[in-house]
Amino acid sequence: MKRIPLLAILVSIILLGGCFVNSQDYDDETIEKAKEVAESYIKNNYQDIETVEFIGVEKSPMGGMWVNGKVNGKAGFTIDMDEKVFKVMGAGLKEGFPELKEECKNGGCDY
């Protein structure tokens, strides 16, 4: 009878371990490139950006990359980026994030 609980625990550990092995971290070069692109995107598309602070870079559930941070010390953002070509696919902006530049409202500006 003790074999079944022990087997269940062992299988659970193996499955959980497999989840952690599949969640790969990005190398330093990839993280730096993602931060550069995100910062350029924010500074070129939004008004009154004084500082950009990065909190983290992580793999999104759909296989892309999320770059998280704050601007001007308070307003948060998440940039959704294609991890292969570093193209910004979208941005989640928290309350208080600066407004889009007028010239970027019809299709976005280069970054």
N, C-alpha and C positions, 0 to 999 in steps of 0.2 A: 504494500500500500504506500510505503514511503517513496517508492520509485516514481510514481505519477507526479506528486508535487515537485520533486527534485527535477524531473524531466521538464515540467512546465516552466520552472524557474530558469533552467538552462536554455530552453528555446527562447524565452523572453529576452534574456541577456544577449543571445546571438542576434535576434531581430533588431533590438535597440542598438547594438553595436554596429550593425549594418547600416542603419540610418545615419549614424555619425560618420562612418567612413565615406558615405556617398556625398555628404555635405562638405564640399571642398572649399578651402579658403583661397582667396586670390593672392598672388605673389605681390611683393612690394611695388614692382614696376607697373603692374596692372592697376593697383590701387592709386598710385600717383597719377597715372594717365587719366583715370576716371575722375579724380578730384580736379585736375586741370580743366578737363572738358566741362564738368559741372560748374566750376567757378566762372569760366569764360561764358557759358550759357547764361548764368544768372546776371553777371555784370553787363552783358551785351543786350539783354532783353528787359531788364527791370530798372526802375528809377531809384536813385538815392541809395545805392548799395555802398556801404562804407567798409564792412568787414564780412567775410564768409568763413565760418567755422565748421569743420567737419566732425561729425560724431562717429560715423562708421560707413563701411561699404560692405554690402552683403548680397548674396545670391537671392534673387526673387523666386517665388514658387513656380513661376512660368519660365524660368531659365534665363532671365535677364539679370540685370544688376541694379541694385538700389544704392544710391548715394544719399546719405542722411546728414543733415546739418542745420545750422542756424545762420541767419544774416543779421547784421547789426546787433548782435548779442541777444536777440530775443525771438524773432520770427522763424519758425521751423519750416523745413522743406524735405521732401523726398524726391529725388530725380530718378526716373526710370530710364535706364540706358541699355542699349544693345551692347552686350559684353564683348562682342567680336570686333565691331567697328567703332565703338564708343559714340554712337549716335543717340541723342536724347530723344526718347520716345514719348515722354510726358513728364509732368511735374505735379506733385501734390504739395500745395502750399497752405500753411497754417494761417490762422487769423493774424492780421497785422503785417503780413508780408507786403513789401512795396508793390506798387502798381506797375503794370507793363508800360514800357516806353510807348509813346504815341505812334512812332514809326514802326513798332513791332506788333501792333494790334491786328494787322491784316496779313497774317502768315508768318510772323516771327522774324527775328533778325539772325544774321549769321553769328556763329560762335566759334 
